[in-house]
Amino acid sequence: MIAENGRDVMVAMRDGIRLATDIYLPEAALRGERVPVLLERTPYDKRGTNHGDRTLIDPMPVSKPEIAAQFVAAGYAYVLQDCRGRFASEGSFTKYLNEAEDGYDTLAWLVDQPWCNGRIGTLGLSYCAHVQAALAGLDPPGLAAMFLDCGGFSSAYHNGIRQGGAFELKQLTWAYSQAIEAGDGDAERHAAIAAENIGQWVRVMPWRRGHSPVSAAPEYEDYVVEQWEHDRFSPFWQQRGIYWRGSYAETADVPMVHLSGWYDPYSITAIENFTALSALKKGPVKLVLGPWTHGQRSVSFAGDVDFGAEAPLDGNLAGNYVALRRDWFDRHLKGLDAPEHLAAPVRLFVMGGGSGRRDAAGRLDHGGRWRDETAWPLPSTVPTTFHLHPGGQLAAEPAEPGILSYDFDPADPVPTIGGAVTSGAPVMAAGAYDQRETAGLFGARHPGRALSERPDILVFETEPLAQDIELTGQVVARLFVSSSCVDTDFTIKLIDVYPPSTDYPDGFAMNLAHGILRARFRHSFEQPEPMTPGSVQRIEISAFPTSNLFVAGHRIRVEISSSNFPHFDINQNVDWRVPGAEPQVARNSVHLGAATPSRLILPVIPPGR
């Protein structure tokens, strides 16, 4: 039940700003006993509903107060707080950058409450995981366990706001949607923002203050423009809240779970945090990676692909998501002998091995299974080189010399079809899809056309596999490239190519992972350098992590191009140091052969491991 006077308790921060806090207390606390506390800090309305808070049995999401009630029934005080400048809290909202101190001050307040026994756990999805990472780096009083779901920036510049130097446009679409739903009661402002055409704005560069889709909400516009303006890895990106790497050593040594999905943009963050903190702390520190999009841990599919009955968290890792977290906190806050759902350091889902048929819901049955591991990268990984050949082959044998070129026109970028995306509505969606344009796809110009048929995409693939091959880890492309321009982008995409079948007469090209590099950052993210037109340069692109079983008869494919829009902003192929330079069409080339051995390094897992 909720405590008397427990709604919108205004908790003062160190600068005097007060944050609205709802407190839900169990019967024991109401009787005067001290109990463990769970804290969730959110920018999404502490009484709202998150799309992922559902179960496999009941697809209807439940509200945050309803989830609080489930934990209260298990003997916890549950505290929900609106982040600064959001909903009922005071102050101005600046995305990410106030959360460390505000989180610390909130825990300091909690440990002084008569119903708190001094042991506090934090939990939450996405932004609600970012805020956990921010406060943990300050080693706040009372923090005793954490459960981070799809978030907790290891380095937002390298993953989450930017990737390979390119800007993730989900930051703009998030600002657009959240400014409309800010809960500030300003209906006129919300209407002005909602009237903007976000599909047109994602194509506009540069944004300027007063010239963006969120100009009516200057506090949102400020941080989006600021993130976009800081294109190099500068001290701006090393602030608390967006750079956990900088405070790993000072981070509280508490049990923590880092959970994400192969089609979630925070899988790299989860892995980096796990690998660093498990080496530094007693923990225990756990890593969970499922076949999920952002927050969708209780379904078996991602996009147009189904991963089978083992895919949902529910019934496989624990009874459901609440049970998984409750048992984690029961063990590490209460010291109970609760079920140990995460006994191994790493629990991951290997996609693949399904029937390949179209299921009743119209999705590809790709299948998969869970597996326990001791570390990341997997100790059994065999990094294996596959060379790019002039004829489009992807093979272990070295390639003959050759140059493959294409024209990249910023006015006609390659459309994003799924992948590790979040907050992209209404212009992009996450997950696994056949890499073919459809009528409803944002940016599609030729519905029905496979992306591999575009003239600005280079395709390299193996022969049909004679036996199954598992890849688990990050695919790395080491390419020798040149361009007619002083700057451009290069992208990679790893694909599991199904052969034609009765259900899929044209086959099915299933996206697994992608990566991007802005060429001016090829040597350093701190000091960008222009390319010399026509000069051959060595670059390296790392894809998002994945785990997939390519079954016999399938092909491993990589597609190379120069855009993935609107996931990333479009490089105009011009000198970024020249304001107002007109966009250029870039003639981009990949160089092959012994002297320029463009290749992939694939994380092969030996059979029977």
C-alpha positions in Angstrom: 0.0 0.0 0.0 1.1 3.6 -0.4 2.3 5.4 2.7 0.3 8.1 4.3 1.3 11.4 2.6 3.4 9.2 0.3 2.4 10.8 -3.0 4.6 13.6 -4.4 6.8 13.8 -1.4 9.2 16.6 -2.5 12.8 15.5 -1.8 15.3 18.3 -1.8 18.5 18.0 -3.8 21.8 19.7 -2.9 20.9 22.8 -5.0 17.4 23.2 -3.4 15.5 21.7 -6.4 12.8 19.3 -5.1 12.0 16.0 -6.9 8.5 14.5 -6.7 8.7 11.1 -5.0 6.0 8.4 -4.4 6.6 6.0 -1.5 4.9 2.7 -1.3 5.4 0.9 2.1 4.7 -2.7 3.1 2.8 -3.6 6.2 6.0 -4.2 8.2 7.1 -0.6 7.6 3.7 0.8 8.5 4.1 -1.1 11.8 7.4 0.7 12.4 9.9 -1.9 11.2 12.8 -1.0 8.9 12.8 -2.7 5.5 14.9 -2.8 2.3 14.1 -0.2 -0.3 13.9 -0.4 -4.1 14.3 2.9 -6.0 13.3 3.6 -9.6 14.0 7.1 -10.9 12.3 7.9 -14.2 11.7 10.6 -16.7 8.6 8.8 -18.0 6.1 9.6 -15.3 6.3 7.7 -12.0 2.7 6.7 -12.3 2.8 5.9 -16.0 3.1 2.6 -17.9 6.0 1.2 -19.8 5.5 -0.9 -22.9 7.8 -3.6 -21.7 6.1 -4.1 -18.3 4.0 -7.1 -19.4 4.2 -10.9 -19.2 4.1 -13.6 -21.7 0.7 -14.7 -20.4 -0.8 -11.2 -20.3 0.3 -8.8 -23.1 -1.3 -5.8 -21.4 1.4 -3.7 -19.8 0.9 -2.8 -16.1 1.6 0.6 -14.6 4.5 1.5 -12.3 2.3 1.7 -9.2 1.0 -1.8 -10.0 4.6 -3.1 -10.2 5.4 -1.3 -7.0 2.5 -3.2 -5.4 4.0 -6.5 -6.4 7.3 -5.7 -4.7 5.6 -4.2 -1.7 3.8 -7.5 -1.3 7.2 -9.1 -1.2 8.2 -6.9 1.8 10.0 -4.0 0.0 9.5 -0.3 0.3 9.2 0.8 -3.3 10.1 4.4 -4.2 9.3 6.0 -7.6 10.7 9.4 -8.4 10.2 11.8 -11.4 13.6 13.0 -12.7 14.4 16.7 -12.5 12.3 18.8 -14.8 9.9 16.0 -15.6 6.2 15.7 -14.6 5.8 16.7 -10.9 9.5 17.4 -10.2 10.9 20.9 -10.1 13.8 22.2 -12.1 14.8 22.1 -15.8 15.4 18.8 -17.6 18.8 18.3 -19.1 19.0 14.8 -20.5 21.4 12.5 -18.6 23.6 15.2 -17.0 21.9 15.8 -13.6 21.3 12.2 -12.7 24.4 11.3 -10.8 24.1 14.0 -8.1 20.3 13.7 -8.0 20.5 10.0 -7.6 23.1 10.3 -4.8 21.1 12.8 -2.9 18.0 10.7 -3.2 19.8 7.7 -1.7 21.2 9.9 1.1 17.6 11.0 1.9 16.3 7.4 1.8 18.8 6.0 4.3 17.6 8.6 6.8 14.0 7.5 6.6 12.6 5.6 9.6 11.3 2.8 7.4 14.6 2.2 5.5 16.9 -0.5 6.9 19.9 1.0 5.1 19.9 -1.5 2.2 18.7 0.0 -1.1 18.4 -1.6 -4.6 18.0 0.2 -7.8 16.2 -1.0 -10.9 14.7 0.2 -14.2 14.7 0.1 -18.0 16.6 2.4 -20.5 16.8 5.9 -19.0 16.0 4.3 -15.7 19.1 2.2 -16.1 21.2 5.2 -17.2 20.4 7.0 -13.9 21.5 3.9 -12.0 24.9 3.9 -13.7 25.2 7.7 -13.0 24.6 7.4 -9.3 26.6 4.2 -8.8 29.8 6.0 -10.0 29.5 8.2 -6.9 29.3 5.2 -4.5 26.2 6.6 -2.7 25.2 5.6 0.8 22.9 2.6 1.1 23.3 1.2 -2.4 23.4 -2.6 -2.0 22.3 -4.1 -5.3 21.4 -3.1 -8.9 19.4 -4.4 -11.9 20.2 -2.5 -15.1 17.9 -3.3 -18.0 19.0 -2.0 -21.4 21.0 1.0 -20.3 23.8 2.5 -18.2 26.1 4.3 -20.7 29.6 2.9 -20.6 30.4 5.8 -23.0 27.6 7.5 -24.8 29.9 8.9 -27.4 30.9 5.4 -28.5 27.5 3.8 -28.1 24.1 5.3 -27.5 24.3 8.9 -28.7 27.0 8.4 -31.3 28.4 5.4 -33.0 31.6 5.4 -35.0 31.3 9.2 -34.9 27.9 9.3 -36.5 24.9 10.7 -34.6 22.1 8.4 -33.6 18.9 10.2 -34.7 16.9 8.4 -32.0 18.1 11.3 -29.8 16.0 13.6 -32.0 13.0 11.4 -32.2 13.1 10.9 -28.4 13.2 14.6 -27.7 10.3 15.1 -30.1 8.1 12.6 -28.5 9.1 13.4 -24.9 8.6 17.1 -25.3 5.1 16.4 -26.4 4.5 14.2 -23.4 6.4 16.2 -20.8 3.6 16.5 -18.3 4.2 20.2 -17.8 0.6 21.2 -18.6 1.6 23.4 -21.6 -0.9 22.2 -24.1 0.0 25.0 -26.6 3.6 24.1 -26.6 2.8 20.4 -27.0 0.6 21.1 -30.0 3.3 23.2 -31.6 5.8 20.4 -31.4 3.3 17.7 -32.5 2.5 19.8 -35.6 6.1 19.5 -36.8 6.9 16.8 -39.4 9.6 14.7 -37.8 10.0 12.7 -41.0 11.2 15.9 -42.7 13.3 17.2 -39.8 15.5 14.1 -39.6 16.8 15.0 -43.1 17.6 18.6 -42.1 21.2 19.4 -41.3 22.4 21.3 -39.4 20.0 21.9 -36.6 20.4 25.2 -34.9 18.7 26.6 -31.8 15.5 28.1 -33.0 15.6 25.8 -36.1 14.6 22.3 -35.1 11.4 20.2 -34.5 11.6 21.0 -30.8 12.2 24.7 -30.9 9.1 25.3 -28.9 10.8 23.4 -26.0 14.2 25.1 -25.7 15.4 22.8 -22.8 15.0 19.8 -25.2 16.4 21.6 -28.2 19.5 22.7 -26.2 20.7 19.2 -25.3 20.0 17.7 -28.7 21.8 20.4 -30.6 24.6 20.3 -28.0 25.0 16.5 -28.5 25.1 17.0 -32.2 27.5 19.9 -32.1 30.0 17.9 -30.0 31.0 15.6 -32.8 34.4 14.6 -31.5 35.2 12.8 -28.3 35.9 15.8 -26.1 35.5 16.4 -22.3 31.8 17.0 -22.9 31.5 13.3 -23.4 33.3 12.4 -20.2 30.7 13.9 -17.9 29.0 11.8 -15.2 25.8 10.3 -16.5 27.1 9.5 -20.0 30.6 8.0 -19.3 30.6 5.2 -16.7 34.0 4.2 -18.0 35.4 7.3 -16.2 34.2 6.1 -12.7 34.4 2.3 -12.8 37.1 2.3 -10.1 35.0 4.5 -7.8 31.7 2.6 -8.5 30.0 0.9 -5.6 31.0 -2.7 -5.3 27.5 -4.3 -5.2 25.8 -7.2 -6.9 24.5 -6.1 -10.3 22.8 -7.4 -13.4 23.4 -6.0 -16.9 20.6 -7.2 -19.2 20.1 -6.3 -22.9 19.1 -7.7 -26.2 20.8 -8.4 -29.6 18.4 -5.9 -31.2 18.8 -3.3 -28.4 21.2 -0.3 -28.9 22.6 -0.9 -25.4 24.0 -4.4 -25.9 27.5 -2.9 -26.2 27.0 -0.8 -23.1 25.9 -3.9 -21.1 28.9 -5.9 -22.3 31.4 -3.1 -21.6 30.0 -2.5 -18.1 30.0 -6.2 -17.3 33.5 -6.9 -18.5 35.0 -3.9 -16.7 33.1 -4.2 -13.5 33.3 -8.0 -13.1 37.1 -7.6 -13.3 37.2 -4.8 -10.7 34.5 -5.8 -8.2 33.5 -8.8 -6.1 29.9 -8.2 -7.2 28.7 -10.7 -8.3 28.3 -9.0 -11.7 26.0 -10.8 -14.3 25.4 -10.3 -18.0 22.2 -11.4 -19.8 21.7 -11.0 -23.6 18.5 -12.2 -25.2 17.0 -12.1 -28.7 15.0 -8.9 -27.8 14.4 -5.4 -28.9 14.5 -2.6 -26.3 12.5 -3.7 -23.2 10.6 -6.5 -25.0 11.9 -9.4 -23.0 8.6 -11.2 -22.6 7.9 -11.9 -26.3 9.4 -14.5 -28.6 9.9 -12.3 -31.7 11.8 -9.2 -32.8 10.4 -7.5 -35.9 9.4 -10.1 -38.5 11.4 -13.0 -37.0 10.4 -15.4 -34.2 13.0 -17.1 -32.0 10.8 -19.8 -30.6 9.5 -20.9 -27.2 12.8 -20.4 -25.4 13.1 -16.8 -26.4 11.0 -15.0 -23.8 12.4 -14.3 -20.3 9.2 -15.7 -18.9 9.4 -19.4 -18.2 13.1 -19.6 -19.3 15.1 -17.3 -17.1 12.4 -17.0 -14.4 8.7 -17.1 -14.1 8.5 -13.5 -15.3 10.5 -10.3 -15.1 9.2 -9.3 -11.7 10.1 -12.7 -10.3 13.6 -12.5 -11.8 14.3 -9.2 -10.1 12.5 -10.0 -6.9 14.6 -13.2 -6.4 17.7 -11.2 -7.3 17.0 -8.6 -4.6 15.8 -11.3 -2.1 19.2 -12.9 -2.3 21.3 -9.7 -2.3 19.2 -7.3 -0.1 17.6 -9.7 2.3 20.1 -12.5 2.3 17.5 -15.1 1.5 18.1 -18.4 -0.2 16.0 -17.4 -3.2 16.1 -19.1 -6.5 19.4 -18.4 -8.4 18.3 -17.8 -11.9 21.6 -16.4 -13.0 24.1 -18.8 -11.6 26.6 -18.4 -14.5 28.3 -15.0 -15.1 26.9 -14.8 -18.6 23.6 -16.1 -19.9 23.1 -15.6 -23.6 20.6 -16.6 -26.3 22.1 -18.2 -29.5 19.7 -17.3 -32.3 19.1 -19.8 -35.2 18.3 -23.4 -35.8 14.5 -23.0 -36.4 12.4 -24.5 -39.2 12.8 -21.5 -41.5 9.0 -21.6 -42.2 6.5 -18.8 -41.9 4.6 -19.2 -38.6 0.9 -18.5 -38.0 1.7 -14.9 -37.2 3.5 -14.4 -40.5 7.0 -14.4 -39.0 10.1 -16.4 -40.0 10.7 -19.2 -37.5 14.4 -18.7 -36.8 14.6 -20.5 -33.4 17.3 -20.4 -30.8 18.4 -21.5 -27.3 19.8 -20.2 -24.1 23.3 -21.0 -22.9 25.5 -20.3 -19.9 29.0 -18.9 -20.3 31.8 -18.0 -18.0 33.0 -14.8 -19.6 32.7 -12.3 -22.5 34.2 -12.7 -25.1 33.5 -16.4 -24.9 36.7 -18.2 -24.0 36.1 -20.7 -26.9 36.0 -17.9 -29.5 38.2 -18.5 -32.6 38.6 -15.1 -34.5 38.5 -16.2 -38.1 39.4 -14.2 -41.2 37.2 -14.1 -44.2 38.5 -12.1 -47.2 36.4 -9.9 -49.5 36.8 -10.9 -53.1 36.3 -8.9 -56.3 33.5 -11.3 -57.4 31.5 -10.7 -54.2 32.7 -13.9 -52.4 33.4 -13.9 -48.7 36.0 -16.7 -48.2 38.9 -17.8 -46.1 41.3 -17.7 -49.1 43.1 -14.5 -49.9 41.6 -12.4 -52.6 42.9 -11.4 -56.0 43.5 -7.6 -56.5 40.5 -5.5 -57.3 38.6 -2.3 -56.6 34.8 -2.2 -56.1 33.2 1.3 -56.2 29.8 2.9 -55.8 28.4 6.4 -55.7 26.9 7.5 -52.3 24.4 10.3 -52.8 23.3 11.9 -49.5 20.0 12.7 -51.1 19.3 8.9 -51.5 20.5 7.1 -48.4 20.1 3.4 -47.7 17.0 3.1 -45.5 17.2 1.6 -42.1 15.4 -1.8 -41.9 15.3 -2.9 -38.3 18.4 -3.4 -36.2 19.5 -2.2 -32.8 17.1 0.7 -32.6 15.0 2.3 -29.9 12.8 5.4 -29.5 12.7 5.7 -33.3 9.0 6.0 -33.9 7.5 7.0 -36.3 10.5 6.8 -38.7 12.2 3.5 -37.7 11.6 0.3 -35.8 13.9 -2.3 -34.2 14.3 -6.0 -34.8 15.1 -8.6 -37.5 13.6 -8.1 -41.0 14.1 -9.3 -44.5 16.3 -6.6 -45.9 13.8 -5.6 -48.6 12.0 -2.3 -49.0 8.3 -2.3 -48.2 5.6 0.2 -48.9 5.4 1.4 -45.3 9.2 1.7 -44.8 10.4 5.3 -44.1 12.7 6.3 -47.0 11.6 3.5 -49.3 11.7 4.4 -53.0 11.3 1.0 -54.6 9.0 -1.2 -52.5 9.8 -4.8 -53.1 13.4 -4.2 -54.0 16.1 -6.0 -51.9 18.6 -3.6 -50.4 21.3 -5.9 -52.0 20.1 -4.7 -55.4 20.9 -1.1 -54.7 23.9 0.2 -56.7 25.4 1.8 -53.6 25.7 -1.4 -51.6 28.6 -3.9 -52.0 27.6 -7.5 -51.2 30.0 -10.2 -50.1 28.8 -13.6 -49.1 30.0 -17.2 -48.5 29.0 -20.1 -50.6 26.1 -22.1 -49.1 27.5 -23.5 -45.8 28.3 -27.2 -45.8 27.9 -27.3 -42.0 26.5 -25.1 -39.2 28.6 -22.2 -38.0 28.0 -20.3 -34.8 29.1 -16.6 -34.6 29.0 -15.1 -31.1 30.7 -11.8 -30.5 31.4 -8.7 -32.5 32.1 -8.9 -36.2 35.0 -6.5 -37.2 35.6 -5.3 -40.7 39.1 -4.2 -41.6 38.8 -2.4 -44.9 41.0 -0.5 -47.3 38.9 2.3 -48.7 39.2 5.5 -50.7 36.8 8.3 -51.5 36.5 11.2 -54.0 35.5 13.4 -51.0 37.3 14.6 -47.9 34.8 12.9 -45.6 32.2 10.2 -45.9 30.8 7.2 -44.0 31.3 3.5 -44.3 28.8 1.0 -43.0 28.6 -2.8 -42.6 25.7 -5.1 -42.0 25.9 -8.8 -41.1 23.2 -10.9 -42.6 22.0 -14.5 -42.3 20.9 -15.4 -45.9 18.1 -18.0 -46.1 17.8 -19.9 -49.4 14.6 -19.7 -51.4 11.8 -21.8 -50.0 8.1 -22.4 -50.4 7.3 -19.8 -47.8 10.0 -17.4 -48.9 10.4 -17.8 -52.7 13.1 -15.1 -52.8 14.8 -16.3 -49.7 15.1 -14.2 -46.5 18.0 -11.8 -45.7 17.9 -11.5 -42.0 19.8 -8.6 -40.4 21.9 -9.5 -37.4 24.2 -6.6 -36.6 25.5 -3.4 -38.1 28.3 -0.8 -37.7 29.3 2.6 -39.0 32.4 4.8 -39.1 32.6 8.4 -40.1 35.8 8.5 -42.1 37.3 11.6 -40.5 37.5 9.7 -37.3 39.4 6.8 -38.8 42.5 7.5 -36.8 41.1 9.1 -33.7 37.7 10.2 -32.2 39.5 13.1 -30.5 41.3 14.6 -33.6 39.3 14.2 -36.9 41.3 14.3 -40.1 40.1 14.9 -43.6 40.7 12.2 -46.2 42.8 12.9 -49.2 40.6 12.2 -52.2 41.7 9.1 -54.0 44.1 8.0 -51.2 43.7 4.5 -49.9 43.1 4.4 -46.2 42.8 1.5 -43.7 39.7 1.7 -41.5 38.2 -0.6 -38.9 34.4 -0.9 -38.2 33.0 -3.0 -35.3 29.4 -4.2 -35.5 27.0 -4.5 -32.6 27.4 -7.9 -30.9 25.3 -10.9 -31.9 25.0 -14.6 -31.4 23.7 -16.6 -34.3 23.8 -20.2 -35.6 24.1 -20.1 -39.4 22.7 -23.5 -40.4 24.0 -25.5 -43.3 22.7 -24.2 -46.6 22.6 -20.6 -45.5 25.1 -18.0 -46.4 27.0 -15.5 -44.3 26.8 -12.1 -45.9 28.2 -8.6 -45.2 26.9 -5.6 -47.0 29.0 -2.5 -47.2 27.7 1.0 -48.0 27.8 4.6 -46.7 24.5 5.2 -44.9 21.9 3.7 -42.6 19.2 6.3 -42.4 17.4 7.3 -40.2 19.3 5.3 -37.6 22.2 7.6 -38.2 22.5 11.1 -39.6 23.6 11.4 -43.2 27.2 12.4 -44.0 27.1 15.2 -46.6 30.5 14.1 -47.9 31.9 17.6 -47.4 34.6 19.3 -45.3 32.9 19.6 -41.9 35.1 22.6 -41.2 33.4 24.7 -43.9 30.0 26.0 -42.8 27.3 25.8 -45.4 29.3 23.5 -47.8 27.0 22.0 -50.4 26.4 18.2 -50.2 28.5 16.1 -52.6 28.1 12.7 -54.2 31.0 10.6 -53.1 32.6 7.9 -55.2 33.6 5.4 -52.6 35.8 2.3 -53.2 36.8 -0.8 -51.3 40.3 -2.1 -52.3 40.9 -5.8 -52.3 43.9 -8.2 -52.7 47.2 -9.0 -51.0 48.4 -5.4 -50.7 45.0 -4.2 -49.5 43.5 -7.2 -47.7 40.0 -6.0 -46.9 38.5 -8.6 -44.6 36.1 -9.6 -41.8 37.1 -11.1 -38.5 34.3 -13.4 -37.5 33.9 -14.7 -33.9 33.5 -18.4 -34.7 32.5 -20.7 -31.9 33.8 -24.3 -32.5 31.1 -27.0 -32.8 30.4 -29.0 -29.6 31.9 -26.4 -27.3 
